[in-house]
Amino acid sequence: MISDTPEITRITPAMETTQELLESHPLDRFLRGDRMPHIWCPGCGAGNVMAAYINAIKNLEIELNRHVVVSGIGCTGRIAGYINLDSYHTTHGRAIPFATGMKVANPDLIVTVISGDGDLFAIGGNHFLHAARRNVNLLVICVNNYIYGMTGGQLAPTTPLDNITTTSPFGNYEHPFNLPYLAMASGAAYVARWTTIHLRRLTKSIEKATMKPGFSFIEVLSPCPTGYGKLNKKGDALDVARFFQEKSVIKHGSNPFDAGVREGKEIILGEFINRDDRPSFLEYQRRMEERVVGKNANK
């Protein structure tokens, strides 16, 4: 006989443990659950970059209270607010000066700037140049989606030639920045580029750059289906992922001058620069302090 009374399943301690495992995730402790769900559009690559960064700091096994994430304004800037670390969401274009101050004031901190191409290379461009010139001990990760995604899809310093934005409806005629070349020319100690489908390589690159003395820069090419993709008929995130897979060529150690993004051309990825011949900003600062202390001691 079939009963109308539902069967009651008694939960055992073992089942409770299994349920907890099913409801948790290995990276949960790195995220601010109260900030979820996130605001990113479907197909945005910012979440992939956040995952790569979180996996990198997990693999490094350095105390979390030593890590600081700084961001500026924009879609990518939201990463700092979602990560369960000391983080700072600064004013537009000013992430690098904030980060520089933190690192100089407390050299034991591991400071990472994660922001977008518009924030870092338009209003924030001058700060990037001088931080790289000084070889400040920072890692800067730029999520480059070729557009101002959050504020309406305007032309950015990285928008490829002939591409359409809301402020270049007939096509862009301004030459874009080649970010790896710019970083190298400004004096960066480590320069790399990946896409949001190269997550394992990106994670390893973040690990290496985090421990590198001096100024490190990683560009991550990322889809923006809602803004850039729609305007330029690039399709959805899967279409962009296939495009990255088909067009990307990894060339470690190649000249960043040749790494400019051009419509229809191959996308050059890899670790371009990894130099140790320039003392970092903090190293020079320490030498100066020792020199001053020595002079005072001899008086």
C-alpha positions as CSV (number, residue, x, y, z in Angstrom):
1,M,0.0,0.0,0.0
2,I,1.3,3.4,-0.9
3,S,1.2,5.9,2.0
4,D,0.3,9.6,1.5
5,T,2.6,10.4,4.4
6,P,6.1,11.4,3.1
7,E,9.0,9.3,4.3
8,I,11.2,11.0,6.9
9,T,15.0,10.6,6.3
10,R,17.0,11.0,9.4
11,I,20.2,13.0,8.9
12,T,23.3,11.3,10.4
13,P,26.5,13.1,11.3
14,A,28.2,11.6,8.3
15,M,25.5,12.9,6.0
16,E,25.8,16.4,7.5
17,T,29.5,16.4,6.7
18,T,28.8,15.3,3.1
19,Q,26.2,18.0,2.8
20,E,28.6,20.7,4.1
21,L,31.2,19.6,1.5
22,L,28.6,19.8,-1.3
23,E,27.6,23.3,-0.2
24,S,31.2,24.6,0.2
25,H,34.0,25.3,-2.3
26,P,37.7,25.1,-1.8
27,L,38.0,28.8,-2.5
28,D,35.1,30.0,-0.4
29,R,37.4,31.4,2.3
30,F,38.9,33.8,-0.2
31,L,35.6,35.3,-1.1
32,R,33.2,37.7,0.6
33,G,30.0,35.7,0.4
34,D,27.9,38.6,1.6
35,R,28.8,40.5,-1.7
36,M,27.4,37.7,-3.9
37,P,25.9,37.4,-6.4
38,H,28.4,39.5,-8.4
39,I,27.4,42.3,-10.8
40,W,29.4,41.1,-13.8
41,C,27.5,40.4,-17.1
42,P,27.2,36.9,-18.4
43,G,30.5,36.0,-20.2
44,C,32.6,38.7,-18.6
45,G,36.2,37.5,-18.0
46,A,36.7,39.4,-14.7
47,G,35.6,36.3,-12.7
48,N,38.2,34.1,-14.4
49,V,40.9,36.6,-13.5
50,M,39.7,36.7,-9.9
51,A,39.8,32.9,-9.8
52,A,43.3,32.8,-11.2
53,Y,44.5,35.3,-8.6
54,I,42.8,33.5,-5.7
55,N,44.4,30.2,-6.8
56,A,47.8,31.8,-7.1
57,I,47.7,33.2,-3.5
58,K,46.4,29.8,-2.3
59,N,49.3,28.0,-4.0
60,L,51.9,30.5,-2.6
61,E,50.8,29.6,1.0
62,I,51.7,33.1,2.3
63,E,49.7,34.4,5.2
64,L,46.6,36.1,3.9
65,N,47.0,39.0,6.2
66,R,50.1,40.0,4.2
67,H,48.1,40.3,0.9
68,V,46.5,43.5,-0.1
69,V,44.4,44.1,-3.3
70,V,43.9,47.6,-4.7
71,S,41.6,48.5,-7.6
72,G,40.3,51.6,-9.3
73,I,36.9,52.2,-10.9
74,G,35.3,50.0,-13.5
75,C,34.0,46.4,-14.0
76,T,37.4,44.9,-13.0
77,G,37.6,47.2,-10.0
78,R,34.9,45.1,-8.4
79,I,37.4,42.3,-7.9
80,A,38.9,44.0,-4.8
81,G,35.4,44.1,-3.2
82,Y,34.7,40.4,-3.7
83,I,38.0,39.0,-2.4
84,N,38.2,38.3,1.3
85,L,41.5,40.1,1.9
86,D,42.4,43.6,2.9
87,S,41.3,45.5,-0.2
88,Y,41.0,49.1,-1.3
89,H,38.6,50.3,-4.0
90,T,40.2,53.7,-4.9
91,T,39.2,56.7,-6.9
92,H,39.4,56.5,-10.7
93,G,42.9,56.0,-12.0
94,R,44.6,56.2,-8.6
95,A,45.0,52.6,-7.7
96,I,48.8,52.6,-8.3
97,P,49.6,55.6,-6.1
98,F,47.5,54.1,-3.3
99,A,49.3,50.8,-3.7
100,T,52.7,52.4,-3.8
101,G,52.1,54.2,-0.5
102,M,51.1,51.0,1.1
103,K,54.1,49.1,-0.1
104,V,56.6,51.8,0.9
105,A,54.9,52.3,4.3
106,N,54.9,48.5,5.0
107,P,57.4,46.6,2.8
108,D,56.3,43.3,4.2
109,L,52.9,43.6,2.5
110,I,52.3,41.9,-0.8
111,V,50.4,44.5,-2.8
112,T,48.6,43.7,-6.0
113,V,46.7,46.2,-8.2
114,I,43.9,44.6,-10.3
115,S,42.0,47.0,-12.6
116,G,40.9,47.6,-16.2
117,D,42.5,49.1,-19.2
118,G,40.6,52.3,-19.0
119,D,41.4,52.9,-15.3
120,L,45.1,52.0,-15.6
121,F,46.0,53.5,-18.9
122,A,43.7,56.5,-19.5
123,I,43.3,58.6,-16.3
124,G,45.8,56.3,-14.5
125,G,48.4,56.1,-17.3
126,N,50.9,58.6,-15.9
127,H,50.9,56.7,-12.6
128,F,51.6,53.4,-14.4
129,L,54.6,54.9,-16.3
130,H,56.2,56.3,-13.2
131,A,55.6,53.2,-11.0
132,A,57.3,51.1,-13.7
133,R,60.1,53.7,-14.1
134,R,60.8,53.6,-10.3
135,N,60.5,49.8,-10.4
136,V,58.2,49.9,-7.4
137,N,57.6,46.5,-5.8
138,L,54.1,45.9,-7.1
139,L,52.2,43.5,-9.3
140,V,49.7,45.2,-11.6
141,I,47.2,43.0,-13.4
142,C,45.3,44.7,-16.2
143,V,42.1,43.1,-17.5
144,N,41.9,44.4,-21.0
145,N,38.5,44.2,-22.7
146,Y,39.2,47.0,-25.2
147,I,36.5,49.3,-23.9
148,Y,35.0,51.2,-21.0
149,G,32.6,48.5,-20.0
150,M,30.9,49.9,-16.9
151,T,30.2,53.4,-18.1
152,G,28.6,52.9,-21.5
153,G,31.1,51.3,-23.9
154,Q,33.2,54.3,-24.8
155,L,36.5,54.3,-26.7
156,A,39.4,53.2,-24.5
157,P,43.2,53.6,-24.9
158,T,43.4,49.9,-26.0
159,T,40.5,49.8,-28.5
160,P,41.9,48.3,-31.7
161,L,41.8,50.3,-34.9
162,D,38.6,50.4,-36.8
163,N,36.6,48.9,-33.9
164,I,33.3,50.4,-32.9
165,T,32.4,51.9,-29.5
166,T,29.7,54.2,-28.4
167,T,32.0,57.2,-28.9
168,S,33.5,55.9,-32.2
169,P,30.4,54.7,-34.0
170,F,32.1,54.7,-37.4
171,G,35.2,53.0,-36.2
172,N,38.3,53.9,-34.1
173,Y,41.0,55.8,-35.8
174,E,43.2,56.3,-32.7
175,H,46.2,54.0,-32.4
176,P,45.9,51.9,-29.3
177,F,48.5,51.2,-26.7
178,N,50.6,48.1,-26.9
179,L,50.5,47.4,-23.2
180,P,53.4,44.9,-22.8
181,Y,55.6,47.2,-24.9
182,L,54.7,50.2,-22.8
183,A,55.4,48.3,-19.6
184,M,58.8,47.2,-20.9
185,A,59.8,50.6,-22.2
186,S,58.9,52.2,-18.9
187,G,61.2,49.8,-16.9
188,A,59.1,46.9,-15.7
189,A,61.0,43.9,-14.3
190,Y,58.4,41.3,-15.4
191,V,55.9,41.6,-18.3
192,A,53.5,38.9,-19.4
193,R,50.2,38.6,-21.4
194,W,47.5,35.9,-21.3
195,T,43.8,35.6,-22.0
196,T,41.0,34.5,-19.8
197,I,41.1,31.0,-21.3
198,H,44.7,30.5,-20.3
199,L,43.9,30.2,-16.6
200,R,46.6,27.7,-15.6
201,R,49.3,29.8,-17.3
202,L,47.9,33.0,-15.9
203,T,47.8,31.5,-12.3
204,K,51.5,30.4,-12.6
205,S,52.4,33.8,-14.0
206,I,50.7,35.6,-11.1
207,E,52.6,33.3,-8.6
208,K,55.9,34.2,-10.3
209,A,55.2,37.9,-10.6
210,T,54.0,38.1,-6.9
211,M,57.4,36.9,-5.7
212,K,59.4,39.0,-8.2
213,P,61.3,42.0,-6.8
214,G,60.4,45.2,-8.6
215,F,57.5,46.2,-10.8
216,S,55.5,43.4,-12.5
217,F,52.8,43.7,-15.1
218,I,50.4,41.1,-16.5
219,E,47.9,41.9,-19.2
220,V,44.9,39.7,-19.4
221,L,42.8,39.9,-22.6
222,S,39.2,39.5,-21.7
223,P,35.8,39.2,-23.4
224,C,33.1,41.9,-22.9
225,P,30.1,40.4,-24.7
226,T,27.7,43.1,-23.5
227,G,29.7,46.1,-24.6
228,Y,32.6,45.5,-27.0
229,G,31.4,42.1,-28.3
230,K,27.9,43.3,-29.2
231,L,29.1,46.5,-30.9
232,N,31.7,44.6,-32.9
233,K,29.7,41.4,-33.6
234,K,32.1,39.2,-31.7
235,G,29.4,36.9,-30.5
236,D,29.1,35.5,-27.0
237,A,31.7,34.5,-24.5
238,L,32.1,31.0,-26.1
239,D,32.7,32.6,-29.5
240,V,35.4,34.9,-28.0
241,A,37.0,31.9,-26.2
242,R,37.2,30.0,-29.5
243,F,38.7,33.1,-31.1
244,F,41.3,33.3,-28.3
245,Q,42.1,29.7,-28.8
246,E,42.5,29.9,-32.6
247,K,44.4,33.2,-32.7
248,S,46.7,33.0,-29.7
249,V,50.3,32.0,-30.1
250,I,52.6,31.7,-27.1
251,K,56.0,33.1,-27.7
252,H,58.0,33.4,-24.5
253,G,60.8,36.0,-24.6
254,S,59.6,37.7,-27.8
255,N,59.9,41.4,-28.2
256,P,56.8,43.2,-26.9
257,F,57.1,45.6,-29.7
258,D,55.7,42.9,-31.9
259,A,52.8,42.2,-29.5
260,G,50.4,44.9,-30.6
261,V,46.8,43.8,-31.0
262,R,45.6,44.1,-34.6
263,E,42.3,43.0,-36.0
264,G,42.6,39.7,-37.8
265,K,46.2,39.1,-36.7
266,E,47.6,36.5,-34.3
267,I,47.6,37.4,-30.6
268,I,51.0,37.0,-29.1
269,L,51.0,35.7,-25.5
270,G,53.7,34.6,-23.0
271,E,56.2,35.9,-20.6
272,F,58.0,38.7,-22.5
273,I,60.3,40.2,-19.9
274,N,61.8,38.7,-16.7
275,R,64.8,40.9,-15.7
276,D,67.0,41.1,-12.6
277,D,69.4,43.8,-13.7
278,R,67.5,46.8,-12.2
279,P,67.4,47.1,-8.4
280,S,63.9,47.6,-7.1
281,F,62.6,50.8,-5.6
282,L,62.7,49.3,-2.1
283,E,66.2,48.1,-2.6
284,Y,67.4,51.5,-3.6
285,Q,65.5,53.0,-0.7
286,R,67.2,50.6,1.7
287,R,70.6,51.5,0.3
288,M,69.9,55.2,0.7
289,E,68.8,54.7,4.3
290,E,72.0,52.7,5.1
291,R,74.1,55.4,3.4
292,V,72.4,58.2,5.5
293,V,72.8,56.2,8.7
294,G,76.4,55.6,7.9
295,K,77.1,59.2,7.3
296,N,75.4,60.2,10.5
297,A,77.4,57.6,12.5
298,N,80.7,59.1,11.2
299,K,79.9,62.6,12.3
